[in-house]
Every structure is written in structure tokens, then in C-alpha cells.
Amino acid sequence: MSHRATGRRFRRSLPAVAGMAVVTLLTGALAPAAAHTTHHHEHHRHHPRPSMTERVDELMSHMSLQDKLGQMVQITREAASPAEVAELRIGSVLSGGGSAPSPNTPEAWADMYDRYQNAALDTPLGIPILYGVDAVHGHNNVRGATIFPHNIGLGATRNPELVRRIGAATAEEVAATGIDWTFSPCLCVARDDRWGRTYESFGETPELATAMSSEITGYQGPTLGGDPTSIMATAKHYVGDGGTTGGIDQGNTQLSEQELRRIHLQPFREAIERDVGSVMVSYSSWNGDKLHEHEYLINDVLKGELGFDGIVLSDYNAIHQLDGNDSTLTAAEVRRSVNAGLDMIMLSKDHEKFLNHLRQEVDSGRISMRRINDATRRVLTKKFELRLFEHPYAQRDLLSTVGSTEHRELARQAVRESQVLLKNEGVLPLSSGTDKLFVAGSNADDIGNQSGGWTISWQGSSGDITEGTTILEGIREVSGSSVTYNRHGDGINGSYDAAIAVVGEKPYAEYQGDRPNGLELSQEDLSTIAKLRSAGVPVIVVLASGRPMDIASEVGNWDALLASWLPGTQGGGVADVLFGEYNPTGKLPMSWMRSFEQQPINQGDGKDPLYPYGYGLSYRD
């Protein structure tokens, strides 16, 4: 991207109480304290810059047990002030979905980040924090940021280079606000459309998720910390979360090890080849055993067989579930998760209780110092690679990239490429400047609905929640002709050349989006389409949804069907396809059910889909 060469904001001065280790690490020297003050320049002439391992070793030699244990905690910003983070030597802070400063502006995010970083630096060892966010389709917690299509739409593009560029653009916007770490990409292989996280998946095949791991390279750059806008990526959720029985979020994946490896492990193998900085473990279970205490899959497979040397991160409060009681954190849960290979534990609260339990488990010998040192080393290594010791503050010179014209145009291109034309009875493309159009539907003029979950808040919400172009606004911009809009289809008559119904789902995230009982359109949407059909004009249905919907009984009455997925803030990309400004090229990343009873349905399972995996028409077909 254009700003990749821009430098990080430099740290102005060392904290007054900074110890020898910080000076050593910032200068890249390894001189003893007495010699350092007198012969600083002479030392640089005779000693090469220390290796990353030497820098970590040097810092760890100055750390107390409390310092090390603190590095293993990630706490929500609501639960710990900057002063408390510093006092407890906490290693990382996060903003979960919807956790934003007030006002929710890029500048306020940068200010908040710098307050936490200043507090962390003003400690005896001056170890900076890592700050993480769920930037899963752009810097989506920040109002005004560019919101890209959710992963299911990106999977439809079949364009790994586009996805890499989206990662790079997102990294610019994230780095501008100071944030170092995104909990993305989701490399789950979604095998059941009933699952509430289906739209976070690139598709139903391991090959598609593996190809789209190019987003990691976009986030991190060629090497983590190698350029100013590099942020740490997270491959999630390890492993098998898209294959739970019944599509139940946080459920049980019942597969042989051979099938788990064939379907769900492959994208993580590729992520590690791309040097992904962190891996987040899944809430789910494998054959009844919770992943967060699965020593074989974490220690033996992930760290051992696959050679992952980054940070293994828990999901949000996930270790609370290990004893079956979400409300109470026990010493056994701490012991089992840390010994299984978790390096950092993400918590909404209970951080002091966690630290007390962890200290007691170490003191008793139930958790070894070798395990603590390994976890601490992994966390510190990433902080060094990200150059946080040298450049810890927000890059305010990049704030202009947040929601920039360049990034919004990239998002619009992603929307264009993600559209999948499923049916066309000669009505598309529409004629720009001549057709008299009627537009209706619950998702036609709603930036929140078309962006989906994980937008400004965790669940997302309907309405004018951020800046952008709705699909209706895009149609009006591109059409160049008369466009009448009524959400419910009232006022339609036979004088229109065509009617467009933009329908689908309302926002949801995670388990709140599980749909065990059906995926049909709402009665409101069906009523709207019926009104348009009654006028006797061609009806084009644009489906804005996070997964295939159960439409087989209805689609025969429609003249065209366009799967738009969850396009984000640039609805003009949908209009570009409707009017032939862009010839549709998207291909289905999921098999489209003929009936809800077919769930789960996937390529190669012998079931007869309405539209097969890989299907997609163009105007040249």
C-alpha cells in the first residue's frame, strides 16, 4: 500500500525509572551497566547488534516471576486501567467487539492506546504492551473505518492477492490507531450453514481457506515488524470449529483424526508457513475434549509437529468453561490450559484471580518454570519483532488512511468480485440511464444490515451505524435514471422496467447466529417480494446474508438472483454488477442447499445442491 514506507512515531524518551535492560534493548547493546555509561559509543564499534534471542534472554534475566506471569495475561480495557495494567505487569490489553473509546474516532483510539503504552513503559523494565482487536473485516470497531466484505464474500472472489491487499489496507488503519494485533483471519472451514460464524469462513473447503491465508501476509507484511504498518495476525480458531455437530457454535467436532487433519488442519499449516504471529484456540471440543486443554493438539501437533513458535492465545474467557462452570475460574482450569500449551489467556475480568492461581500452581510445581519461561519468551519475542521497544506509540501520521478514498475503492472492488450471480433470466445487466427502477427490501438502505456482525459492536446492528454507501445509494449513483424506493414495496406498479428486492439477514455474531431450526427468509422479506411480483415487472432479488438461505421454493418466481453476502460499507460494488459496470465473476464458496433438511451439505458428499460449490454465472455465459 502507499503508506508502507512511512515510519513509526518514535519514542521520545526513556521512562525515568527505566532499568539497564531497557537501555540495552533499545540500543541493541549487551554491555554491562558500569561499562555502558562510560564507553557507550566505543561499545557500539566493537559489538554487533545482538540477536533476537539474545535480546529476549537479556530482558528475561531481569524479570521477576511476577513480571513473567503478567506477560501471560490479556485483559479487556474495561477491566483494567492503564495504571492497573502497569502495576500487575500485564502483557496485553484488548478491545472486544464494541469496546471503543468515547468519542469513537481514530484520534481517540490513538489517545487511548498511548495512555496504556505510557503506563506500561513507566515501569522498572519498561516492557510495552500488545494491544489486540477483532479487526476481522477492516478496523471494524472504529466508526468511519473502511469495512470490507466478510470472509464468505472474499472466498467467493477466489482472489488471494485481493485478500492480501485487504489485509495490508486494514493493517494501515489499525496501525494508525496504535493497535499492534488483530484476531484475524478466521481460517475455519465452515461445514454447516446453521453455524452462526459461517460468514467468518472463506468457504467449505480447506483449499479455499488455505489460499486465502494470504491475508496474513497482508497484515504482517513480508516479515512481522519489517515495515511500519505491520501488525500481528492471528490464525483462528484452532482447530475444527467449523465442523461441530449440528453447526453449534462452541460445540463438539466429531471426526476421526484423519478427517480433522484433512479438512481443518490444512489452513493452519499454511498459516505457520506464512509465519503467522499468533494462533487462537477454539472454544469447541474434539470428540468431547475441550481444545483449550488439549495437550496433544496444542503441544504435540501445533508446537511440535507444525513447528509453531509464536503466541498461542486463548479465546475470550474460554478457560472458564473447562470445569463446566463459566462463572468461576479455578486453579485446575489455569493449570490444565497452561500445561496444554496456552501462552496467553484472554480474560474479561478475573485477571487477579488468574495471576494468583498461576502463581500458586508454579510455586507448587504443578506448572513448571520451563513452561512459564517458554510462554514469556514467545510473548516477548513478538514484542521485539514488532519493534515496540523502539517505536511504541500510535502512528498518527497514518490517521488519514482510516476510511481513505484509496481503501474504500479497494473495498468496492472486493464487493464487485464477491458477487455471485445465481440466476438470470435475461433481466441483468440493467441499462444505466434508461431503466425506471423500483427498489425495496429490508437490506436495501441499511449500512448496518449489509455490514453484518462484528461492525462497531460485537453483534452488529441495523441502521446508520457507520459511514459508507448503502446498496440503494449505490444503485442511485450508478443507475443514472429514476429510482423509487419503498422498504416494503408499497407503491409498485406495472410502469417500472424492473424491481430490485434487497433482502436477507439482520446482523448477528457467534452463537447468537446459530440457526438450528431453519434458514428461510423473513415474512417481511417474502411479503415485500410478493408485492413486487404482483406488479408484473421483472424481479431481481439481491440476497445480503452471511450464508446460503433456504430459497428453493421461492427462486422459481424470481427473474434474477444475486448473492451479495455481507458486502460492508461500499454498496456501490453491488450496483456495479447489477448495471454491468463489472461482469460478475464470483463463485460459490459454499454448496447452496436445496432444502434446509440437507444440512450439512458440502462438495463431494453425494447430496444434490440447488447450486453447487463453485457455481456462478456471468453476463457472457
C-alpha positions as CSV (number, residue, x, y, z in Angstrom):
1,M,0.0,0.0,0.0
2,S,1.0,3.6,-0.5
3,H,2.0,4.2,3.2
4,R,4.1,1.1,3.7
5,A,7.3,3.2,3.8
6,T,6.0,5.7,6.4
7,G,8.0,5.5,9.7
8,R,6.5,4.7,13.1
9,R,6.2,7.5,15.6
10,F,9.5,7.3,17.6
11,R,9.5,7.0,21.4
12,R,10.6,10.4,22.7
13,S,12.5,9.4,25.8
14,L,13.0,6.5,28.2
15,P,11.0,6.4,31.4
16,A,12.9,7.9,34.2
17,V,12.8,4.7,36.2
18,A,13.8,2.5,33.2
19,G,16.4,-0.1,34.2
20,M,19.5,-1.2,32.4
21,A,17.6,-3.8,30.4
22,V,15.5,-1.3,28.5
23,V,18.5,0.9,27.6
24,T,20.3,-2.3,26.5
25,L,17.4,-3.5,24.3
26,L,16.7,-0.1,22.7
27,T,20.3,0.4,21.7
28,G,20.8,-3.2,20.7
29,A,23.9,-3.4,23.0
30,L,24.7,-6.0,25.6
31,A,27.2,-4.1,27.7
32,P,27.3,-4.4,31.5
33,A,25.9,-1.3,33.3
34,A,29.2,0.1,34.5
35,A,30.8,0.0,31.1
36,H,27.7,1.2,29.3
37,T,27.6,4.7,30.7
38,T,31.3,5.5,30.1
39,H,32.0,3.7,26.8
40,H,28.7,3.7,25.0
41,H,30.0,4.7,21.6
42,E,33.1,2.6,21.9
43,H,30.9,-0.3,22.7
44,H,28.9,0.1,19.5
45,R,32.1,0.0,17.5
46,H,33.2,-3.3,18.9
47,H,30.0,-5.3,19.4
48,P,27.4,-6.3,16.7
49,R,23.7,-5.8,17.3
50,P,22.5,-8.7,19.4
51,S,20.3,-11.4,18.0
52,M,16.6,-11.5,18.9
53,T,17.3,-14.5,21.2
54,E,20.0,-12.5,23.0
55,R,17.7,-9.5,23.5
56,V,15.0,-11.7,24.9
57,D,17.4,-13.6,27.1
58,E,18.8,-10.3,28.4
59,L,15.4,-8.9,29.3
60,M,14.2,-12.1,30.9
61,S,17.3,-12.2,33.1
62,H,16.0,-9.0,34.8
63,M,12.4,-10.2,35.1
64,S,10.8,-11.4,38.4
65,L,8.3,-14.2,38.4
66,Q,5.5,-11.6,38.7
67,D,6.9,-9.9,35.6
68,K,6.8,-13.2,33.6
69,L,3.3,-14.2,34.8
70,G,1.9,-10.8,33.9
71,Q,3.1,-11.3,30.3
72,M,0.7,-14.3,30.0
73,V,-2.4,-12.2,30.6
74,Q,-4.6,-10.3,28.1
75,I,-7.3,-8.2,29.7
76,T,-10.2,-6.2,28.4
77,R,-9.7,-2.4,28.6
78,E,-12.9,-2.1,30.7
79,A,-11.5,-4.3,33.4
80,A,-8.1,-2.7,33.9
81,S,-7.0,0.9,33.8
82,P,-3.6,1.8,32.4
83,A,-2.3,2.1,36.0
84,E,-3.5,-1.3,36.9
85,V,-2.1,-2.8,33.7
86,A,1.3,-1.3,34.7
87,E,1.1,-2.4,38.4
88,L,0.3,-6.0,37.5
89,R,2.8,-6.0,34.6
90,I,0.0,-7.3,32.3
91,G,1.3,-8.2,28.9
92,S,-1.6,-7.3,26.7
93,V,-4.9,-5.4,26.5
94,L,-7.8,-5.9,24.1
95,S,-10.9,-4.2,22.8
96,G,-13.5,-6.8,22.2
97,G,-16.4,-6.1,19.8
98,G,-17.9,-2.8,20.6
99,S,-15.2,-1.8,23.2
100,A,-14.3,1.7,22.0
101,P,-13.3,5.0,23.5
102,S,-15.6,7.9,23.5
103,P,-15.8,9.6,21.1
104,N,-15.3,6.6,18.7
105,T,-12.8,8.4,16.5
106,P,-9.4,7.2,15.2
107,E,-7.8,10.0,17.2
108,A,-9.5,8.9,20.4
109,W,-8.3,5.3,19.7
110,A,-4.7,6.6,19.3
111,D,-5.0,8.6,22.6
112,M,-6.3,5.5,24.4
113,Y,-3.6,3.3,23.1
114,D,-0.9,5.7,24.0
115,R,-2.2,6.0,27.6
116,Y,-1.9,2.3,28.1
117,Q,1.5,2.2,26.4
118,N,2.8,5.1,28.5
119,A,1.8,3.4,31.7
120,A,3.5,0.1,30.7
121,L,6.7,1.9,29.7
122,D,6.8,3.8,33.0
123,T,7.7,0.6,34.9
124,P,11.2,-0.6,36.0
125,L,11.7,-2.7,32.9
126,G,9.5,-0.6,30.6
127,I,8.0,-3.6,28.7
128,P,5.4,-2.4,26.2
129,I,2.0,-4.0,25.9
130,L,0.5,-5.7,22.9
131,Y,-3.0,-4.3,22.1
132,G,-5.4,-6.6,20.3
133,V,-8.7,-6.0,18.5
134,D,-11.1,-8.1,16.4
135,A,-10.3,-6.3,13.1
136,V,-11.9,-9.1,11.1
137,H,-13.2,-7.1,8.1
138,G,-11.4,-3.9,8.3
139,H,-10.8,-1.9,11.5
140,N,-14.4,-2.6,12.2
141,N,-14.7,-1.3,15.8
142,V,-13.9,2.2,14.6
143,R,-16.6,4.4,13.2
144,G,-15.6,5.7,9.8
145,A,-13.1,2.9,9.1
146,T,-13.3,1.0,5.8
147,I,-15.5,-2.1,6.3
148,F,-14.6,-4.8,3.8
149,P,-16.8,-7.8,2.9
150,H,-16.9,-10.6,5.4
151,N,-14.8,-13.6,4.7
152,I,-17.5,-15.6,3.0
153,G,-17.7,-12.9,0.3
154,L,-13.9,-12.8,0.0
155,G,-14.0,-16.6,-0.5
156,A,-16.3,-16.0,-3.5
157,T,-13.7,-13.8,-5.2
158,R,-11.2,-16.7,-5.4
159,N,-8.6,-13.9,-5.4
160,P,-5.8,-14.4,-2.8
161,E,-3.9,-11.3,-4.0
162,L,-7.0,-9.1,-3.4
163,V,-7.3,-10.6,0.1
164,R,-3.7,-9.8,0.8
165,R,-4.2,-6.2,-0.3
166,I,-7.2,-6.0,2.1
167,G,-5.1,-7.3,4.9
168,A,-2.5,-4.6,4.1
169,A,-5.1,-1.8,4.0
170,T,-6.6,-3.0,7.2
171,A,-3.1,-3.0,8.8
172,E,-2.6,0.6,7.9
173,E,-5.8,1.7,9.5
174,V,-5.2,-0.4,12.6
175,A,-1.6,0.7,13.0
176,A,-2.7,4.4,12.7
177,T,-4.6,4.0,15.9
178,G,-1.7,2.3,17.6
179,I,-3.1,-1.2,17.7
180,D,-0.5,-4.0,17.1
181,W,-2.5,-7.2,16.9
182,T,-5.6,-8.3,15.0
183,F,-7.6,-11.5,15.9
184,S,-7.8,-12.4,12.2
185,P,-8.0,-14.2,9.8
186,C,-10.5,-16.9,10.7
187,L,-9.3,-20.0,8.9
188,C,-12.2,-22.2,9.9
189,V,-13.7,-24.4,7.3
190,A,-17.4,-24.0,7.6
191,R,-19.1,-27.3,7.0
192,D,-22.7,-26.5,8.2
193,D,-24.6,-23.3,7.3
194,R,-26.6,-23.5,10.6
195,W,-23.4,-22.3,12.3
196,G,-23.6,-18.6,13.4
197,R,-20.0,-18.0,12.3
198,T,-20.4,-19.3,8.8
199,Y,-19.7,-15.8,7.3
200,E,-16.4,-15.6,9.1
201,S,-15.2,-18.6,7.0
202,F,-13.8,-18.3,3.5
203,G,-15.7,-21.4,2.5
204,E,-16.4,-25.1,3.0
205,T,-13.2,-26.5,1.6
206,P,-9.7,-26.5,3.2
207,E,-8.2,-25.5,-0.1
208,L,-10.1,-22.2,-0.2
209,A,-9.3,-21.2,3.4
210,T,-5.6,-22.2,2.8
211,A,-5.4,-20.0,-0.3
212,M,-7.0,-17.0,1.5
213,S,-4.5,-17.2,4.3
214,S,-2.7,-14.6,2.1
215,E,-4.4,-12.1,4.4
216,I,-1.8,-13.0,7.0
217,T,0.9,-11.6,4.7
218,G,-1.2,-8.5,4.2
219,Y,-1.4,-7.9,7.9
220,Q,2.1,-8.7,8.8
221,G,4.0,-7.7,5.6
222,P,6.8,-10.0,4.3
223,T,8.1,-10.2,7.8
224,L,6.4,-9.3,11.1
225,G,7.6,-5.8,12.1
226,G,9.5,-5.5,8.8
227,D,7.7,-2.3,7.9
228,P,5.9,0.5,9.7
229,T,2.3,-0.8,9.3
230,S,3.0,-4.4,10.1
231,I,0.5,-5.8,12.7
232,M,0.4,-9.3,14.1
233,A,-2.1,-11.6,12.6
234,T,-4.0,-14.5,14.3
235,A,-4.9,-17.8,12.7
236,K,-8.2,-18.9,14.4
237,H,-9.9,-20.9,15.7
238,Y,-7.6,-23.9,16.2
239,V,-8.9,-26.4,15.3
240,G,-12.1,-27.8,13.8
241,D,-14.6,-25.1,14.9
242,G,-16.3,-25.1,11.6
243,G,-17.1,-28.8,11.8
244,T,-19.2,-29.1,15.0
245,T,-22.1,-31.4,15.1
246,G,-25.3,-29.5,14.1
247,G,-23.3,-26.4,13.4
248,I,-23.5,-25.5,17.1
249,D,-21.1,-22.7,18.0
250,Q,-18.6,-23.8,20.7
251,G,-19.9,-27.3,20.1
252,N,-18.3,-30.7,19.5
253,T,-16.5,-31.7,16.3
254,Q,-16.9,-35.4,16.0
255,L,-14.3,-36.6,13.5
256,S,-11.5,-39.0,13.2
257,E,-8.0,-37.6,13.4
258,Q,-7.5,-38.3,9.8
259,E,-10.6,-36.2,8.8
260,L,-9.7,-33.4,11.3
261,R,-6.3,-33.2,9.6
262,R,-7.7,-33.4,6.1
263,I,-10.4,-30.8,6.4
264,H,-9.5,-28.5,9.3
265,L,-5.7,-28.5,9.9
266,Q,-4.5,-27.7,6.4
267,P,-5.1,-23.9,6.6
268,F,-3.2,-23.7,9.9
269,R,-0.3,-25.5,8.4
270,E,-0.2,-22.8,5.6
271,A,-0.6,-20.0,8.2
272,I,2.5,-21.2,10.0
273,E,4.4,-21.4,6.7
274,R,3.5,-17.7,6.4
275,D,5.0,-17.1,9.9
276,V,1.7,-16.1,11.5
277,G,2.4,-14.4,14.8
278,S,-0.3,-16.0,16.9
279,V,-2.9,-18.8,16.9
280,M,-6.1,-18.6,18.8
281,V,-7.6,-21.8,20.2
282,S,-11.2,-22.7,19.6
283,Y,-13.9,-22.8,22.2
284,S,-15.1,-26.1,20.7
285,S,-14.3,-29.7,21.6
286,W,-12.9,-32.5,19.5
287,N,-14.6,-35.8,20.2
288,G,-15.7,-34.4,23.6
289,D,-12.4,-33.0,24.7
290,K,-12.1,-29.2,25.0
291,L,-9.5,-27.7,22.8
292,H,-8.3,-25.3,25.5
293,E,-6.8,-28.2,27.5
294,H,-5.9,-30.4,24.6
295,E,-2.2,-31.1,25.1
296,Y,-1.9,-33.3,22.0
297,L,-3.3,-30.9,19.6
298,I,-1.6,-27.8,21.0
299,N,1.8,-29.0,22.4
300,D,2.3,-32.1,20.2
301,V,0.7,-31.1,16.8
302,L,0.7,-27.2,16.7
303,K,4.0,-26.5,18.5
304,G,5.8,-29.8,17.9
305,E,4.8,-31.2,14.5
306,L,4.0,-27.9,12.8
307,G,6.8,-26.0,14.5
308,F,4.7,-23.0,15.6
309,D,6.9,-20.7,17.6
310,G,4.5,-17.8,18.1
311,I,1.9,-17.0,20.8
312,V,-0.9,-19.5,21.4
313,L,-3.8,-17.4,22.7
314,S,-7.0,-18.5,24.4
315,D,-10.3,-17.2,23.2
316,Y,-12.3,-14.8,25.4
317,N,-12.8,-16.3,28.9
318,A,-12.6,-19.8,27.3
319,I,-10.7,-21.4,30.1
320,H,-13.6,-20.7,32.4
321,Q,-15.5,-23.4,30.5
322,L,-13.1,-26.2,31.3
323,D,-14.7,-27.2,34.6
324,G,-18.2,-26.7,33.2
325,N,-18.9,-23.5,35.3
326,D,-18.4,-20.3,33.3
327,S,-18.8,-18.1,36.3
328,T,-15.9,-19.4,38.4
329,L,-12.2,-19.6,37.4
330,T,-10.4,-22.4,39.2
331,A,-6.8,-23.3,39.7
332,A,-7.4,-26.5,37.8
333,E,-8.6,-24.6,34.7
334,V,-5.5,-22.4,34.9
335,R,-3.2,-25.4,35.3
336,R,-4.7,-27.6,32.6
337,S,-4.8,-24.8,30.0
338,V,-1.3,-23.5,30.6
339,N,0.2,-27.0,30.7
340,A,-1.6,-27.8,27.4
341,G,0.4,-25.1,25.8
342,L,-1.5,-21.8,26.1
343,D,0.9,-18.9,26.3
344,M,-1.6,-16.0,26.9
345,I,-5.0,-16.1,28.4
346,M,-7.7,-13.7,27.2
347,L,-9.9,-12.5,30.1
348,S,-12.8,-10.1,30.6
349,K,-12.1,-9.9,34.3
350,D,-10.6,-12.3,36.9
351,H,-7.1,-11.3,36.0
352,E,-6.0,-11.0,39.6
353,K,-7.6,-14.4,40.4
354,F,-5.9,-15.9,37.3
355,L,-2.5,-14.5,38.4
356,N,-2.9,-15.8,42.0
357,H,-3.9,-19.2,40.7
358,L,-1.0,-19.2,38.3
359,R,1.5,-18.2,41.0
360,Q,0.3,-20.9,43.3
361,E,0.5,-23.6,40.5
362,V,4.1,-22.5,39.8
363,D,5.0,-22.4,43.5
364,S,3.6,-25.9,43.9
365,G,5.5,-27.3,40.9
366,R,2.3,-28.2,39.1
367,I,3.3,-25.8,36.4
368,S,7.0,-25.7,35.6
369,M,9.2,-22.7,35.3
370,R,10.2,-24.1,31.9
371,R,6.6,-23.7,30.8
372,I,6.4,-20.1,32.2
373,N,9.7,-19.2,30.5
374,D,8.5,-20.6,27.2
375,A,5.3,-18.6,27.3
376,T,7.1,-15.4,28.3
377,R,9.7,-15.9,25.6
378,R,7.1,-16.3,22.9
379,V,5.3,-13.1,24.0
380,L,8.4,-11.0,24.3
381,T,9.8,-12.2,21.0
382,K,6.7,-10.9,19.2
383,K,7.0,-7.6,21.0
384,F,10.6,-7.3,19.8
385,E,9.7,-8.4,16.3
386,L,7.0,-5.7,16.2
387,R,9.7,-3.2,17.3
388,L,7.5,-2.0,20.1
389,F,10.5,-1.2,22.3
390,E,11.8,1.2,19.7
391,H,8.5,2.6,18.4
392,P,5.7,2.0,20.9
393,Y,3.3,4.8,20.1
394,A,0.3,5.3,17.7
395,Q,1.3,6.3,14.2
396,R,-0.7,9.5,14.0
397,D,0.8,10.3,10.6
398,L,-1.3,7.4,9.2
399,L,-4.6,8.6,10.7
400,S,-5.6,9.9,7.3
401,T,-5.7,6.4,5.9
402,V,-8.6,5.4,8.2
403,G,-11.6,5.3,5.8
404,S,-9.5,6.8,3.0
405,T,-10.7,7.0,-0.6
406,E,-8.0,4.5,-1.6
407,H,-9.2,1.9,0.9
408,R,-12.8,2.4,0.1
409,E,-12.1,1.9,-3.6
410,L,-10.3,-1.3,-2.7
411,A,-13.4,-2.4,-0.7
412,R,-15.7,-1.6,-3.6
413,Q,-13.5,-3.8,-5.9
414,A,-13.8,-6.6,-3.3
415,V,-17.6,-6.2,-3.3
416,R,-17.6,-6.4,-7.1
417,E,-15.6,-9.6,-7.2
418,S,-17.6,-11.2,-4.4
419,Q,-21.0,-11.0,-6.1
420,V,-22.2,-14.4,-7.2
421,L,-24.9,-14.4,-10.0
422,L,-27.0,-17.5,-9.3
423,K,-29.9,-16.9,-11.7
424,N,-30.5,-14.5,-14.6
425,E,-33.5,-14.8,-17.0
426,G,-32.2,-12.1,-19.3
427,V,-33.0,-9.2,-17.0
428,L,-29.4,-8.4,-16.0
429,P,-27.4,-6.3,-16.5
430,L,-29.8,-3.3,-16.1
431,S,-29.5,-0.5,-18.5
432,S,-27.9,2.6,-17.0
433,G,-29.7,5.8,-17.7
434,T,-32.8,4.3,-19.3
435,D,-34.5,1.8,-16.9
436,K,-37.1,3.1,-14.5
437,L,-36.4,1.1,-11.3
438,F,-38.2,0.3,-8.1
439,V,-36.1,-0.8,-5.1
440,A,-37.4,-2.4,-1.9
441,G,-36.3,-4.7,0.9
442,S,-35.1,-4.7,4.4
443,N,-31.4,-4.6,3.4
444,A,-31.6,-2.1,0.6
445,D,-30.9,1.1,2.6
446,D,-29.3,-0.2,5.8
447,I,-25.5,0.1,6.3
448,G,-25.7,-2.0,9.5
449,N,-27.5,-4.9,7.9
450,Q,-25.2,-5.1,4.8
451,S,-22.2,-5.0,7.1
452,G,-23.3,-7.8,9.4
453,G,-21.9,-8.7,12.8
454,W,-18.5,-7.5,14.1
455,T,-19.3,-4.0,12.9
456,I,-18.9,-1.2,15.5
457,S,-20.3,-3.7,18.1
458,W,-19.9,-7.4,18.6
459,Q,-23.3,-8.4,17.3
460,G,-23.5,-5.5,14.8
461,S,-26.8,-3.7,14.5
462,S,-29.3,-2.3,12.0
463,G,-29.2,1.3,11.0
464,D,-26.8,4.1,10.3
465,I,-24.0,2.8,12.5
466,T,-21.0,3.9,10.4
467,E,-20.1,5.8,7.3
468,G,-20.5,4.3,3.8
469,T,-22.7,3.7,0.8
470,T,-25.8,1.5,1.1
471,I,-26.8,-0.7,-1.7
472,L,-29.7,1.7,-2.5
473,E,-27.4,4.6,-2.6
474,G,-25.0,2.7,-4.9
475,I,-27.9,1.9,-7.2
476,R,-28.9,5.5,-7.4
477,E,-25.3,6.5,-8.0
478,V,-24.7,4.1,-10.8
479,S,-28.2,3.9,-12.5
480,G,-28.3,7.5,-13.8
481,S,-32.1,7.1,-14.1
482,S,-35.2,7.2,-12.0
483,V,-35.1,5.1,-8.8
484,T,-38.1,4.8,-6.5
485,Y,-37.6,3.3,-3.0
486,N,-40.0,1.9,-0.5
487,R,-38.8,-0.6,2.0
488,H,-41.9,-2.8,2.0
489,G,-42.6,-2.5,-1.7
490,D,-45.6,-0.2,-1.3
491,G,-46.4,1.8,-4.4
492,I,-45.1,-0.6,-7.0
493,N,-47.0,-0.8,-10.3
494,G,-46.5,-2.0,-13.9
495,S,-44.9,1.2,-15.1
496,Y,-41.4,0.2,-13.9
497,D,-38.9,-1.6,-16.1
498,A,-37.7,-3.8,-13.2
499,A,-37.9,-4.1,-9.4
500,I,-35.0,-4.9,-7.1
501,A,-35.6,-6.6,-3.7
502,V,-32.6,-6.4,-1.4
503,V,-33.4,-8.9,1.4
504,G,-31.6,-11.3,3.7
505,E,-30.4,-11.5,7.2
506,K,-30.0,-9.0,10.1
507,P,-26.7,-8.8,11.9
508,Y,-25.5,-11.4,14.4
509,A,-22.3,-12.9,15.6
510,E,-21.1,-16.2,17.1
511,Y,-23.7,-18.4,18.9
512,Q,-26.4,-15.8,18.6
513,G,-26.4,-16.5,14.9
514,D,-26.8,-20.3,15.2
515,R,-30.0,-21.4,13.3
516,P,-30.8,-25.0,14.2
517,N,-34.5,-24.7,13.0
518,G,-34.3,-23.0,9.6
519,L,-32.7,-20.5,7.3
520,E,-35.7,-19.2,5.4
521,L,-36.3,-15.6,4.6
522,S,-38.3,-13.5,7.0
523,Q,-42.0,-13.0,6.5
524,E,-41.3,-9.3,5.9
525,D,-38.9,-10.1,3.0
526,L,-41.2,-12.7,1.5
527,S,-44.1,-10.2,1.6
528,T,-42.0,-7.5,0.0
529,I,-41.0,-9.8,-2.9
530,A,-44.6,-10.8,-3.3
531,K,-45.7,-7.2,-3.7
532,L,-43.1,-6.6,-6.4
533,R,-44.1,-9.8,-8.3
534,S,-47.7,-8.7,-8.2
535,A,-46.9,-5.7,-10.3
536,G,-45.9,-8.0,-13.2
537,V,-42.5,-6.5,-13.7
538,P,-39.2,-8.4,-13.7
539,V,-38.0,-9.0,-10.1
540,I,-34.3,-9.1,-9.2
541,V,-33.5,-10.5,-5.7
542,V,-30.3,-9.3,-4.1
543,L,-29.5,-11.5,-1.1
544,A,-27.4,-9.8,1.6
545,S,-26.7,-12.6,4.0
546,G,-23.9,-14.3,5.9
547,R,-24.6,-17.8,4.4
548,P,-26.8,-19.5,1.8
549,M,-30.5,-19.2,2.6
550,D,-33.3,-21.7,2.1
551,I,-34.9,-20.2,-1.0
552,A,-35.5,-23.2,-3.3
553,S,-39.3,-22.9,-3.0
554,E,-39.2,-19.2,-4.0
555,V,-36.4,-18.8,-6.5
556,G,-38.5,-20.1,-9.4
557,N,-40.6,-17.0,-9.2
558,W,-37.6,-14.6,-9.4
559,D,-36.1,-13.4,-12.7
560,A,-32.6,-13.0,-11.2
561,L,-30.8,-13.8,-8.0
562,L,-27.5,-12.2,-6.9
563,A,-25.7,-13.4,-3.7
564,S,-24.1,-10.3,-2.2
565,W,-23.1,-11.9,1.1
566,L,-22.2,-9.1,3.7
567,P,-20.5,-6.5,1.5
568,G,-19.6,-4.0,4.2
569,T,-19.7,-0.2,3.7
570,Q,-19.2,0.0,-0.1
571,G,-22.6,-0.9,-1.5
572,G,-21.7,0.7,-4.8
573,G,-19.9,-2.5,-5.7
574,V,-23.2,-4.4,-5.8
575,A,-24.7,-1.7,-8.1
576,D,-21.6,-2.0,-10.4
577,V,-22.5,-5.6,-11.0
578,L,-26.3,-5.0,-11.4
579,F,-25.7,-2.4,-14.1
580,G,-22.9,-4.3,-15.9
581,E,-20.1,-1.9,-14.9
582,Y,-18.4,-5.1,-13.7
583,N,-19.1,-8.6,-15.2
584,P,-19.9,-10.9,-12.3
585,T,-17.0,-13.3,-11.6
586,G,-17.8,-14.6,-8.1
587,K,-18.1,-18.4,-7.5
588,L,-19.9,-20.0,-4.6
589,P,-17.7,-20.7,-1.6
590,M,-20.4,-23.0,-0.2
591,S,-22.8,-25.6,-1.6
592,W,-26.2,-24.0,-1.7
593,M,-28.9,-26.2,-0.1
594,R,-31.9,-27.4,-2.0
595,S,-33.7,-27.6,1.4
596,F,-32.8,-27.0,5.0
597,E,-33.1,-30.7,5.7
598,Q,-29.9,-31.2,3.6
599,Q,-27.8,-29.5,6.2
600,P,-24.9,-30.1,6.4
601,I,-24.2,-30.2,2.7
602,N,-20.7,-30.0,1.2
603,Q,-19.0,-30.7,-2.0
604,G,-18.4,-34.4,-2.6
605,D,-21.0,-35.7,0.0
606,G,-23.3,-37.1,-2.7
607,K,-26.2,-34.6,-1.9
608,D,-27.8,-32.7,-4.7
609,P,-27.5,-28.9,-4.1
610,L,-29.6,-26.2,-5.6
611,Y,-26.4,-24.6,-6.7
612,P,-23.1,-26.5,-6.3
613,Y,-19.9,-25.3,-4.8
614,G,-18.0,-23.2,-7.4
615,Y,-21.2,-22.2,-9.3
616,G,-21.5,-18.6,-10.6
617,L,-22.9,-17.1,-13.8
618,S,-21.5,-14.2,-15.8
619,Y,-23.1,-11.9,-18.4
620,R,-21.1,-13.7,-21.0
621,D,-22.5,-17.1,-20.3
